[in-house]
Amino acid sequence: MHISKKLNIDQLESVVDATRIGIWDWQIQTGELYFNSHWAEIIGYRAEELLPIKFETWVNLIHADDIEKTTVILNKYLNDNLGLYEVEFRMHHKQGHSVWVLATGKTTEWYEDGLPKRMIGTHMNITQRKQDEQTLITTTHLLDESQKIAKVGGWQLDLLSGDLFWTAETYRIHDTSPDKFNPMVNAGVSFYLPESKDLITSSLNDAINQGKDYDLELETNTTKGRKIDVRTTCVVTKKDDVVVKLHGIFQDISEQKTNQRNLEKAINDLAEANTQLKYSANYDPLTGLPNRNLLADRMEQSIVHSENNQQCTAIAFLDLDGFKEINDLHGHSFGDDLLCHISEQLKHSIRECDTLSRFGGDEFVIILDELTTPNECIPFLTRILESISKITFINNKAIKVTASIGVTIYPQDCSNSDQLIRHADQAMYIAKKSGKNCFHVFDVAKDVAEKNQHEEFESIRNALKNNEFVLYYQPKINITTNKVIGLEALIRWQHPELGLLPPSAFLPIIEQDILSIEVGEWVIKSALKQLSSWSDKGLDLPISVNISPLQLQHSDFVNRLQLIFKLFPDFKQGNIEFEILETSALSEIEQVSKVIHQCHTLGIKFSIDDFGTGYSSLTYLKRLPTEYLKIDQSFIRDMLNDTEDRAIVMGIIQLAKAFERTVIAEGVETTAHGEQLILLGCHLAQGFGIAKPMPEKNFIAWLNNWKKNNNWQYLSATTSSHGPNL
């Protein structure tokens, strides 16, 4: 033991040293302080490091927050001459932290005037104890706070003494406090609502008498009448197999149960809404019949059923005749009542395996299922029409209404469900046009043909849009002079997949549609563009183009033509000829004659194509101011062997002379044809024997070669006496 002043009691010193208690001896008046080594070790020093030490030094070693408290207690002790000085405070440790010290002391000597002279005492390190106390305080506080947060309280019942103990949170849960409420078993049970009271009472009895634990959720009222939900548990403690104690928790689960009830209500509301939504999504709100959505599903089922059972399904599209007039006359409410009445009638006209659906407005779709043959649907359709056409009393008003039905049969009509309904709808419109109050069966073959035609039509439209059309040119010559007098522009379709197609492959498809006018105008523009290009190269040959009957008879034909010519201001009059069919010219002779006169002012010449194939008369020919007649190739081809065709050709040539028209022969395939034509007085010709139609890029080469070498040279020398060139 290190001391600054030798202590004389060696045995006491050994005992004190063993306890590791710090000893101090304070000379109060001088301030000198003596201590042992353990006193210094408590704050991390060796004794010699602190020597010499005064009272002020000791005070400076005390934590600043504890100095006032410590000195006040010390002064009070010295002034009041109390029996024992005792105080807890913190001291600064050499390593920078603080240690808790319990200082005790007692005055042992006094001066004659009664002032204290000497005081001895101890320092004990109580840091661990203080930490344990703080931990306990913190733990207790946290437990209390956690109980408040979780709203969990505890309870305990000593069955031997009958004492019932509640924790603070249990009192808070019940809106009371220990000073206001003395918990007893009967009093605690009284809080519960009737059903809950019976349950907790029986559960407590089972716990006491049979040792059964419980975990319950109950409804109860607090002392303030506030209804809450609580969870209460019970754990049984036994001694010698006898229940001596019960303990458990009270937990306020009001928020949890409220959320649970709200969730359950939301789920129930959602389920109900879902049911209503599902119903409204599949059923018509007015009639309660399946709507379009459910109809689509039933259609798919019927199709699959028909395929699996090799049966037929009839899809009938029904529309009420004159319903709009009834609705307008009697009002929408009356109309709704009528629709509901008709729905009921229709239900009784079909079988259980069939489906009746309201498609919209006054339209219904009926699926007649499980038919062995297509004709099996006819009795059902007849019965449906009869049931609807009966006089009906709605709001004491007699109403008679009929229906038109279109029907298509699967699998004869092997379309998908949407197309089946569309086909039945199309058939229904035919039934209406046929007089109403009847049914019409969809014509599958006709529909296929129309679809193919529509597809072809769209292909032609796209071809025009994509610049897939081209012009081929077939020369016309004077077979007496071998001079090329012009060309006929013939349209071709450069199909991206099928290759080059002749006009017979596509023009008949559009001949009755305005698209033929668009194609015809494309031909005119292309021919004018070609004329302009050849003119720049010094080539001056007229081009003839074919004009369709629809284009020729269009009321705006001349105006549109004038707009086209404005695009080609260098156009030379006489370089464009229009070829019109004899049949089209004669059908509207007054209009056509007027158009021809108007076109003459634009510098356009006309020829009647395929002359002799129509029903022309001398009067018609006189009234049509055309410049040329083209003999149809069917007469030219066979005139060498067929005397009648030769006579027709001869007649046309003489007719042309009489009416001062120039005649051109088509279909000239051999020099023999040309020789015969010259003998008959026809000098202008075109045909495969002269040249086949060719693209523009090949024509110049052909023309140069024609001027040098051709098969018609010998004719000009032997026919000079046959009259003027026509």
GIHUPE-V17024 format. One record per residue. N is the residue number from 1. SS is DSSP state (H for helix, E for strand, L for the rest). PHI is phi in degrees with one decimal (999 if undefined). Layout:
N | SS | PHI
N | SS | PHI
//
This chain:
1 | L | 999
2 | L | -92.0
3 | E | -131.9
4 | L | -86.2
5 | L | -141.6
6 | L | -60.9
7 | L | -89.5
8 | L | -91.9
9 | L | -94.9
10 | H | -64.9
11 | H | -64.0
12 | H | -64.3
13 | H | -63.0
14 | H | -64.0
15 | H | -62.8
16 | H | -62.1
17 | H | -63.7
18 | H | -66.8
19 | H | -79.6
20 | L | 55.6
21 | L | -96.3
22 | E | -79.3
23 | E | -109.2
24 | E | -134.7
25 | E | -137.1
26 | E | -117.5
27 | E | -86.5
28 | L | -64.4
29 | L | -74.3
30 | L | -88.9
31 | L | 85.8
32 | E | -70.0
33 | E | -130.1
34 | E | -113.5
35 | E | -155.4
36 | E | -96.1
37 | H | -65.3
38 | H | -65.0
39 | H | -60.7
40 | H | -71.8
41 | H | -62.7
42 | H | -57.0
43 | L | -107.0
44 | L | 87.1
45 | L | -114.2
46 | L | -89.2
47 | H | -58.0
48 | H | -66.7
49 | H | -70.6
50 | H | -100.9
51 | L | -78.9
52 | L | -73.4
53 | L | -131.8
54 | E | -116.3
55 | H | -60.1
56 | H | -63.9
57 | H | -64.1
58 | H | -61.5
59 | H | -61.8
60 | H | -67.3
61 | L | -79.8
62 | E | -81.4
63 | L | -58.4
64 | H | -54.2
65 | H | -70.1
66 | H | -107.4
67 | H | -61.2
68 | H | -61.8
69 | H | -59.1
70 | H | -67.2
71 | H | -69.5
72 | H | -62.8
73 | H | -65.8
74 | H | -64.6
75 | H | -63.3
76 | H | -63.1
77 | H | -63.9
78 | H | -66.7
79 | H | -72.9
80 | H | -94.0
81 | L | 55.1
82 | L | -71.9
83 | L | -71.3
84 | L | -143.9
85 | E | -92.8
86 | E | -151.6
87 | E | -156.2
88 | E | -109.9
89 | E | -155.8
90 | E | -101.4
91 | E | -121.8
92 | E | -74.6
93 | L | -85.7
94 | L | -57.9
95 | L | -84.2
96 | L | 106.2
97 | L | -92.9
98 | E | -112.9
99 | E | -125.1
100 | E | -84.5
101 | E | -127.2
102 | E | -100.1
103 | E | -100.2
104 | E | -125.0
105 | E | -165.0
106 | E | -152.1
107 | E | -74.2
108 | E | -113.7
109 | E | -139.8
110 | E | -132.2
111 | L | -78.3
112 | L | -63.2
113 | L | -84.4
114 | L | 93.1
115 | L | -76.2
116 | E | -67.3
117 | E | -108.8
118 | E | -137.8
119 | E | -141.2
120 | E | -122.2
121 | E | -172.4
122 | E | -131.8
123 | E | -119.1
124 | E | -123.6
125 | E | -74.0
126 | L | -114.9
127 | H | -58.6
128 | H | -62.4
129 | H | -62.7
130 | H | -64.1
131 | H | -64.8
132 | H | -62.1
133 | H | -62.9
134 | H | -65.6
135 | H | -60.4
136 | H | -63.3
137 | H | -61.0
138 | H | -63.3
139 | H | -61.5
140 | H | -62.3
141 | H | -63.7
142 | H | -63.0
143 | H | -61.5
144 | H | -63.7
145 | H | -66.8
146 | H | -64.4
147 | H | -65.3
148 | H | -64.3
149 | H | -65.2
150 | H | -80.3
151 | L | 54.1
152 | E | -116.1
153 | E | -119.3
154 | E | -115.8
155 | E | -148.7
156 | E | -149.2
157 | E | -121.7
158 | E | -90.0
159 | L | -71.3
160 | L | -74.0
161 | L | -96.8
162 | L | 82.8
163 | L | -76.3
164 | E | -114.8
165 | E | -112.1
166 | E | -119.7
167 | L | -80.9
168 | H | -59.5
169 | H | -68.9
170 | H | -62.8
171 | H | -61.5
172 | H | -63.5
173 | H | -57.0
174 | L | -93.9
175 | L | 56.1
176 | L | -146.4
177 | L | -149.4
178 | L | -58.5
179 | L | -78.0
180 | L | -107.8
181 | L | -142.1
182 | L | -103.4
183 | L | -67.1
184 | L | -135.2
185 | H | -59.0
186 | H | -64.4
187 | H | -66.8
188 | H | -64.4
189 | H | -68.3
190 | L | -64.4
191 | L | -67.4
192 | E | -76.3
193 | L | -69.0
194 | H | -48.4
195 | H | -63.7
196 | H | -68.1
197 | H | -63.2
198 | H | -63.1
199 | H | -69.2
200 | H | -68.7
201 | H | -64.5
202 | H | -65.9
203 | H | -68.5
204 | H | -62.8
205 | H | -62.8
206 | H | -66.9
207 | H | -66.3
208 | H | -71.8
209 | H | -88.3
210 | H | -117.7
211 | L | 69.9
212 | L | -93.4
213 | L | -71.2
214 | E | -147.4
215 | E | -144.2
216 | E | -124.2
217 | E | -117.8
218 | E | -134.2
219 | E | -100.1
220 | E | -145.4
221 | E | -111.4
222 | L | -82.9
223 | L | -63.9
224 | L | -94.9
225 | L | 82.7
226 | L | -82.6
227 | E | -79.7
228 | E | -136.1
229 | E | -106.4
230 | E | -128.7
231 | E | -108.2
232 | E | -129.4
233 | E | -121.1
234 | E | -143.5
235 | E | -118.2
236 | E | -92.0
237 | E | -112.2
238 | E | -115.3
239 | E | -139.1
240 | L | 55.1
241 | L | 65.0
242 | E | -119.7
243 | E | -69.0
244 | E | -117.2
245 | E | -152.7
246 | E | -124.1
247 | E | -149.6
248 | E | -176.2
249 | E | -128.0
250 | E | -116.8
251 | E | -129.3
252 | E | -77.9
253 | L | -113.3
254 | H | -59.1
255 | H | -64.1
256 | H | -62.2
257 | H | -69.0
258 | H | -62.0
259 | H | -61.8
260 | H | -63.8
261 | H | -64.2
262 | H | -61.9
263 | H | -65.0
264 | H | -62.1
265 | H | -64.1
266 | H | -63.5
267 | H | -65.1
268 | H | -63.6
269 | H | -62.9
270 | H | -65.0
271 | H | -62.9
272 | H | -65.9
273 | H | -64.3
274 | H | -64.9
275 | H | -62.6
276 | H | -65.4
277 | H | -65.1
278 | H | -63.1
279 | H | -65.0
280 | H | -67.3
281 | H | -76.6
282 | H | -120.2
283 | E | -130.3
284 | L | -72.7
285 | L | -66.2
286 | L | -81.5
287 | L | -98.9
288 | L | 76.4
289 | L | -81.4
290 | E | -54.4
291 | L | -96.6
292 | H | -59.4
293 | H | -61.9
294 | H | -69.3
295 | H | -58.6
296 | H | -59.6
297 | H | -65.8
298 | H | -64.7
299 | H | -61.7
300 | H | -62.0
301 | H | -63.4
302 | H | -65.1
303 | H | -62.5
304 | H | -62.6
305 | H | -63.1
306 | H | -63.6
307 | H | -65.4
308 | H | -69.3
309 | H | -108.5
310 | L | 52.3
311 | L | -117.6
312 | E | -111.5
313 | E | -130.0
314 | E | -101.4
315 | E | -109.7
316 | E | -108.3
317 | E | -105.4
318 | E | -111.4
319 | E | -129.7
320 | E | -71.1
321 | E | -85.4
322 | L | 72.9
323 | H | -66.6
324 | H | -59.8
325 | H | -64.4
326 | H | -64.2
327 | H | -62.2
328 | H | -67.7
329 | H | -76.2
330 | H | -106.1
331 | L | 101.0
332 | H | -67.7
333 | H | -63.1
334 | H | -62.4
335 | H | -61.1
336 | H | -63.6
337 | H | -62.8
338 | H | -64.7
339 | H | -61.5
340 | H | -64.6
341 | H | -64.4
342 | H | -65.0
343 | H | -59.0
344 | H | -65.9
345 | H | -62.1
346 | H | -65.9
347 | H | -58.5
348 | L | -81.2
349 | L | -98.7
350 | L | -120.6
351 | L | -94.1
352 | L | -66.8
353 | L | -78.3
354 | L | -87.1
355 | E | -125.9
356 | E | -110.7
357 | E | -130.4
358 | E | -89.2
359 | E | -84.1
360 | E | 148.9
361 | L | 58.2
362 | L | -105.5
363 | E | -107.9
364 | E | -129.7
365 | E | -120.9
366 | E | -119.7
367 | E | -101.6
368 | E | -96.3
369 | E | -98.5
370 | E | 57.2
371 | E | -95.0
372 | L | -81.4
373 | L | -136.8
374 | H | -59.6
375 | H | -70.5
376 | H | -65.7
377 | H | -78.2
378 | H | -61.3
379 | H | -60.7
380 | H | -65.7
381 | H | -64.6
382 | H | -63.5
383 | H | -64.1
384 | H | -62.5
385 | H | -63.1
386 | H | -66.7
387 | H | -66.7
388 | H | -75.2
389 | H | -77.7
390 | L | -69.4
391 | L | -65.2
392 | E | -119.6
393 | E | -102.9
394 | E | -120.8
395 | L | 53.5
396 | L | 65.9
397 | E | -116.3
398 | E | -81.4
399 | E | -127.2
400 | L | -120.2
401 | L | -134.6
402 | E | -119.8
403 | E | -139.9
404 | E | -114.3
405 | E | -125.0
406 | E | -111.2
407 | E | -136.7
408 | E | -131.0
409 | E | -114.7
410 | E | -98.7
411 | L | -97.0
412 | L | -54.2
413 | L | -96.9
414 | L | -90.2
415 | L | -87.2
416 | L | -78.0
417 | H | -60.5
418 | H | -63.2
419 | H | -68.5
420 | H | -59.8
421 | H | -65.3
422 | H | -62.3
423 | H | -65.1
424 | H | -62.8
425 | H | -64.4
426 | H | -61.2
427 | H | -65.0
428 | H | -62.7
429 | H | -65.2
430 | H | -66.7
431 | H | -61.3
432 | H | -63.3
433 | H | -68.0
434 | L | -83.4
435 | L | 121.0
436 | L | 68.6
437 | L | 50.9
438 | L | -155.3
439 | E | -125.1
440 | E | -134.3
441 | E | -93.1
442 | L | -62.3
443 | L | -92.2
444 | H | -66.5
445 | H | -62.2
446 | H | -63.9
447 | H | -63.7
448 | H | -61.1
449 | H | -62.3
450 | H | -66.1
451 | H | -64.0
452 | H | -62.8
453 | H | -63.9
454 | H | -63.1
455 | H | -63.8
456 | H | -64.9
457 | H | -58.8
458 | H | -65.5
459 | H | -63.9
460 | H | -66.7
461 | H | -59.7
462 | H | -67.4
463 | H | -62.5
464 | H | -64.6
465 | H | -65.5
466 | L | -95.5
467 | L | 58.4
468 | L | -92.2
469 | E | -84.5
470 | E | -136.2
471 | E | -106.4
472 | E | -105.8
473 | E | -124.9
474 | E | -114.5
475 | E | -68.2
476 | E | -115.2
477 | E | -130.5
478 | E | -92.0
479 | L | -76.7
480 | L | -91.5
481 | L | -111.4
482 | L | 64.8
483 | E | -84.1
484 | E | -77.9
485 | E | -102.9
486 | E | 165.3
487 | E | -142.0
488 | E | -103.2
489 | E | -85.2
490 | E | -122.1
491 | E | -76.4
492 | E | -134.5
493 | E | -112.3
494 | E | -83.9
495 | E | -69.1
496 | L | -63.9
497 | L | -115.8
498 | L | -95.1
499 | E | 83.4
500 | E | -78.5
501 | E | -113.1
502 | L | -75.7
503 | H | -62.4
504 | H | -65.2
505 | H | -82.9
506 | L | -142.2
507 | H | -64.6
508 | H | -60.5
509 | H | -66.5
510 | H | -110.4
511 | L | -64.6
512 | L | -103.7
513 | L | -116.9
514 | L | -61.5
515 | H | -60.8
516 | H | -63.6
517 | H | -68.2
518 | H | -62.1
519 | H | -65.6
520 | H | -60.7
521 | H | -67.4
522 | H | -62.1
523 | H | -62.3
524 | H | -61.8
525 | H | -61.6
526 | H | -64.9
527 | H | -65.9
528 | H | -62.8
529 | H | -63.5
530 | H | -66.2
531 | H | -58.2
532 | H | -63.2
533 | H | -66.2
534 | H | -68.6
535 | H | -61.2
536 | H | -64.2
537 | L | -96.1
538 | L | 85.5
539 | L | -101.5
540 | L | -126.4
541 | L | -132.9
542 | E | -71.8
543 | E | -119.4
544 | E | -105.0
545 | E | -126.9
546 | E | -86.7
547 | E | -111.4
548 | L | -71.6
549 | H | -56.3
550 | H | -64.3
551 | H | -69.2
552 | H | -63.4
553 | L | -90.2
554 | L | -68.6
555 | L | -63.0
556 | L | -105.7
557 | H | -58.0
558 | H | -67.7
559 | H | -60.4
560 | H | -65.3
561 | H | -65.7
562 | H | -61.7
563 | H | -63.7
564 | H | -65.8
565 | H | -64.6
566 | H | -65.0
567 | L | -75.8
568 | L | -130.2
569 | L | -64.3
570 | L | -91.4
571 | L | -62.8
572 | L | -98.6
573 | L | -59.8
574 | L | 93.7
575 | L | -89.8
576 | E | -121.3
577 | E | -121.8
578 | E | -107.5
579 | E | -102.1
580 | E | -119.9
581 | E | -72.6
582 | H | -58.6
583 | H | -66.2
584 | H | -71.1
585 | H | -69.7
586 | H | -78.5
587 | H | -69.8
588 | L | -133.4
589 | H | -63.0
590 | H | -65.4
591 | H | -65.1
592 | H | -64.9
593 | H | -62.0
594 | H | -63.8
595 | H | -63.3
596 | H | -61.6
597 | H | -61.4
598 | H | -65.2
599 | H | -71.5
600 | H | -59.7
601 | L | -67.8
602 | L | -91.3
603 | L | 86.3
604 | E | -109.2
605 | E | -101.2
606 | E | -127.3
607 | E | -134.2
608 | E | -91.8
609 | E | -85.8
610 | E | 53.4
611 | E | -64.5
612 | L | 104.4
613 | L | -92.9
614 | L | -98.6
615 | L | -125.7
616 | L | -70.3
617 | L | -127.6
618 | H | -62.0
619 | H | -67.2
620 | H | -62.5
621 | H | -63.2
622 | H | -67.9
623 | H | -84.1
624 | L | -99.7
625 | L | -81.3
626 | L | -95.2
627 | L | -95.0
628 | E | -130.2
629 | E | -120.3
630 | E | -107.8
631 | E | -72.7
632 | L | -63.4
633 | H | -63.5
634 | H | -63.9
635 | H | -78.9
636 | H | -66.1
637 | H | -60.2
638 | H | -105.6
639 | L | -69.4
640 | L | -71.5
641 | L | -116.8
642 | L | -113.3
643 | H | -65.4
644 | H | -67.9
645 | H | -63.3
646 | H | -64.5
647 | H | -66.8
648 | H | -64.3
649 | H | -62.4
650 | H | -62.1
651 | H | -65.1
652 | H | -64.1
653 | H | -63.6
654 | H | -66.9
655 | H | -64.0
656 | H | -62.7
657 | H | -62.7
658 | H | -64.6
659 | L | -99.0
660 | L | 54.2
661 | L | -112.6
662 | E | -83.2
663 | E | -109.2
664 | E | -126.9
665 | E | -100.2
666 | L | -98.7
667 | L | 79.9
668 | L | -77.7
669 | L | -109.7
670 | L | -138.2
671 | H | -68.0
672 | H | -65.0
673 | H | -61.2
674 | H | -65.4
675 | H | -62.2
676 | H | -66.4
677 | H | -62.8
678 | H | -64.3
679 | H | -62.3
680 | H | -85.7
681 | L | 101.4
682 | L | -108.0
683 | L | -113.5
684 | E | -110.5
685 | E | -154.5
686 | L | -149.9
687 | L | 162.9
688 | L | -63.7
689 | L | -67.4
690 | L | -93.7
691 | L | -169.0
692 | L | -78.9
693 | L | -56.6
694 | E | -143.2
695 | E | -68.8
696 | H | -55.5
697 | H | -65.8
698 | H | -93.3
699 | H | -67.0
700 | H | -59.2
701 | H | -63.7
702 | H | -62.2
703 | H | -62.6
704 | H | -63.0
705 | H | -70.2
706 | H | -61.3
707 | H | -66.6
708 | H | -90.8
709 | L | -153.6
710 | L | -153.2
711 | L | -89.4
712 | L | -106.1
713 | H | -61.7
714 | H | -69.9
715 | H | -69.4
716 | H | -64.2
717 | H | -78.3
718 | H | -105.4
719 | L | -127.7
720 | L | -70.7
721 | L | -99.5
722 | L | -93.9
723 | L | 99.3
724 | L | -69.4
725 | L | -76.9
726 | L | -102.3
//
